[in-house]
Amino acid sequence: MAETPRVGLIANLDKPGARSLLQTLISAFEARNIGVIIESASVGLLKDPSPDLDVRDLEDLAADSDLLVVLGGDGTLLGVVGRLGERVKPVAAINVGTLGFLTCATAEEYETLVDAIANGAYDVSPRTIIEARLQHGSDSQEQVVHALNEITVVRGATSCVVHVETRVDGTFVNHYTGDGIIVATPTGSTAYSLSAGGPILEPGCGVFVMTPICPHALANRAIVFSDDREIELLVPSQRDHLLLTADGRPVQELTEPSRLKIRRAAAELPLVVLPDGSFYKVLRRKLGWFGSSILNNNELPDGED
């Protein structure tokens, strides 16, 4: 990374407080002689933008930035990763709202983050990105989708039953019947997969978890696979339409028999974390784990008894 990194700023237009924080960040980075590029949609938040501002669309912004700062929350960051895919750069997310799993600072802590970026005093947590290739019906062209949390096949608007056959490296695993199926990264293990009964996975552990949603057979449980495997979801012809989603974003309505090949993408997301941003500290706070340390009271998180 360059000695004086160039920062790309991307804001969620719907988040209260994003407008004032965006202007504040521009001034804070410029005061530290750090160049900024503003995403073209985000610049609309500024009341009186300077004509000297460097404004680009997301793809060009990412190409010419050393680091991206996202103003919003986990959902905003997921949207940026989904759009950029393997072209993503290191990302620091500021949560304009409540605590998120992927954000490294709140709006009130912006100065701490700006100083950390200016001084290079931050860590990077490599996060697996999923690459999914969809063959829908007789369409010979594959649709390529990227996700940070999960790829999901779920029932559509009707209360239909979903049938999905699963294979790993070409070997048949199971035929699932229920509300759908989730293939999640370790990052996504604390999202939809967790609510469906899947395990919590430590970031960087090199696995995928496949979690059935409300399966009809009680023996059907989440399975953890090495992420060097290729997972196939085969969707047969069925009465009602299904929906393919990536990180909660609708990708394709499955109206015909479909084949989905899921693998680890060639690139990872370098997620920026501050030195005190322990995954387990965030986990305790987000999930409400307030039990104290028996052996060493100095291990207690701030504000816990």
N, C-alpha and C positions, 0 to 999 in steps of 0.2 A: 504494500500500500504506500502511496506517496506520503512524504513528510507532512504536507498540508493537504489532507484529503478533501475531495470535492463531494459535497453531500447533496443528494436528491431528496426533496421534500414532497410527500404525498399525503393529502388530508382527506378524511371522510367528510364529504360535504354535509351530511345529515347529523353530524355529531355536534351538540351544543358545546360551545367553547373552542371548537376547532379554529374558528376565524381569528380570535385574539391570540391563540397559541401559535398559529402559523406565522403571524407578523412578529411575534416575540422571538420565535426561533430564527427567523431571517436576520433580525437585528443581532441576536446573540452570536450566531455563527460569523456574521460579517465583522463583529467586534473582535473576533479571534482570528481574523484574516483567513477564514475558511470560505471558499466559494460555494455558492448554493445554486441549484437548478430546481425550478418549481414545475411540478406536473401541470400540464395545460388546463385540466379541469379544476385543479386546486386553486389556481390563481384567481378564479372567480370569487373566492372567499375574501380576497383583499379589497378593502374599500377604495384605496387609491394606490394601485401598484405602480412602482417606479418603472419608467420606460427602459431602465438599464437591467431589469430582471431578466435572467436567462430562463425562458419558458419553453418546455419541450413536451412532446407526448411521452407516455410511460416508457415505451420501448427505447426511444432515443435517450431519455433521461437515465435509464438504467445502464445503457451502454457507456455513457460518459461520466457516470458517478462512481466513486470508490465505495460509497456506503449510502444506503437508503434509510431515511427516517420516516416512519409511517405514523400519522396522527389518527388514532381511532381506537381500535381494540383488536382482539384476536380475529374477528371476522374481517376487518379491513386488511390485516396482514395476509390472511388466507386468500383474499381476493387478488391481492398483488402477486402472490406466489403463483396462483392459478393462471393469471394472465401472462406472466413472464416465463413460467416453466423453468427450463434449464438455463435460461439467460439471467436468472436472478442473481443479485449481488448481496453482500452482507446487509442484513436488515435489523434496524433497531426500532421497536414499536413503543410508542407512548400511548398509554391508555387514557383516553379522555372519557372517564367514567369509573367503573369499579375495577378491581384486580382481575387481570387476565393471566392465563398460563403462559402466553408467548410474549407479552409486553415486558419491557425491562424497567420502565419508569412510569410514574403518573405525571399528569400535567404540572403538578406542584413541584416535581423533581426534575424539571427540564434542565435546570442549570447544572445539576450533577451529571446528567447525560452529555450535555454539550461540552463540559470540561473533560469528561472521560474520552470523548471522541477527539477533542483537540489535543489531548496528551497521549492518546493511544492507550489509555488505562482501562481497557475493557477486555472481556473474553469473548470467544466465539464458540458456540455450541453447534456442531454440525448436525443437521436434521435431515433425515431421509425424505426424499420426494418420490411419490408413486408416479409411475408412467403407466397409463392404461390405454390399450388399443382396442377399439370397438369395431367389430364387423357386424353391421345391422342388416339383416335380411339378405337380399341378393346384391346389395351394394358392394362392389369389389374394392372400393377405396376405404381404408381404415381411418377412423377418426381418432386422433391422439389427444389424450387429456392428461393433465398433471394435477396432482393434489398433494397437500402437505399432511392432512389429517387422515382422510379415508375416501375410498370409492365404495359406493353403496348401490345395490339394486333393491328397490322397494316397490311395494304396491302403489298404484296410482290413486286417483280420487275415490275409486270404489273400494269396498271392503272385500277385495278378492284375495285368494290364496296365491302366494308366490311359489313357483317351482323353479329351483335352480340346481343344476348339476355342477359339482366342483371337481377339478383335477389339479394336481400339482406335478409339474414337469411331465405332463402327459399321463400320469397315473390317476385313475379314478379314486376319489376320496369319499364322496357321499352325495346323495340327492336330498336336498333340503326342501322342506315344505313349511311355510309360515308366512311372516310379514315381510321377509327379505333377508339380505345378508350384507355384512360389512367386512371390507378388507381394510385394516387400519395399520398405520405406522406406529412406532412408539410414541411419537408426538400426538397422534390421534387416539391413543389408547385412553386418554383422560377425557375424551369427548363422547361422541355418539356410542362408540363401542363400550365404554364404561357403563353408560346408562342401560345398555342391552345386556349387561352381565359379564362383559369381558374383563380381563386382568389389566392392571396398571403396569406399564412397561417403562423402564428407565430409558431416557433418550440415549441414542447411540448404541443400544444393545444388539443391533443387527438382525432384527426379526420383523415379520408381519404377524398380525393376529387376525384370524377370520372368525367373525362372531355372527351366529344366526340371530335374527330378530324374532322373538316370540315363536320359536320352533314348535311344531305340533308334536314331535317326539322328544320326550324329556331327556333321552340319552344324547341328543344333539347339543354339544357344548362348544365353546370357543376353542380353536386350535392355533397354536403358535408355530410358525414356520420360519426357517432361516430366510433372510431376504435375498439370498442368491437364487431362490427358486422362482419359477414362473407359475403363477396361479391363474387358472382358467375358470371363468364362470360361463356356463352354457345355459342359455335361456331358451327353453323349447317353446313351441307354439302353445299358447294357453288362452283361456276365455277372455281375460281382461288385459288391458295394457299395463306395462310396468314402467318404472322410471329409473334411469341411471343418473346418479348425482355424484358430484365431486366436491368435497368439503361443504356439503349442503346446497351447492348450486345445481339447479337442474341442467343436465347436459343433453339428454336424449330420451324421448318417450320410446319405449321398446314395443313396437306394434307388430314386429315380426320376429321369428327365431333369430337369436343373436349370440355372438361369441365375444367374450371380453378377456383379453390377455393382460395380466397385471404383473409388473415387475418393478424392481428398483430402478429409478432414473439414473442416468450417468452422472448428473450433477446433484449436489446437496444444497440445502439452504444453510448458509452461515448465519445463524441467529445470534445477534449481539446480546450479551448479558453483562451486567455490571458485576464487579467482584463479589458482592454479597448476595447475588441472585441465585441462591441454591435452588435446584429443582425441588428438593424436599421441603424447603422453607415455603415455597409457593404452594406445594401440595398440601401441607398442613393448614395453611391459611385458607386456601380455596375450598378444601373439603371439610374444614372445621375440625381438624384433628388437634385438639388442645391438650392432650395428655402431656404430663411433664416428664422430664428425664429423671429416672430414679438414681442413677449413678453420679450424675454431674449436673447440678443446678445451673452451672454456667452455660449449659447447652440450650437453656430455655430461649425461645424466640422472644424478641422485644414485645413487651406488652402482655406476655402470657404468664400465668401463675402456675 
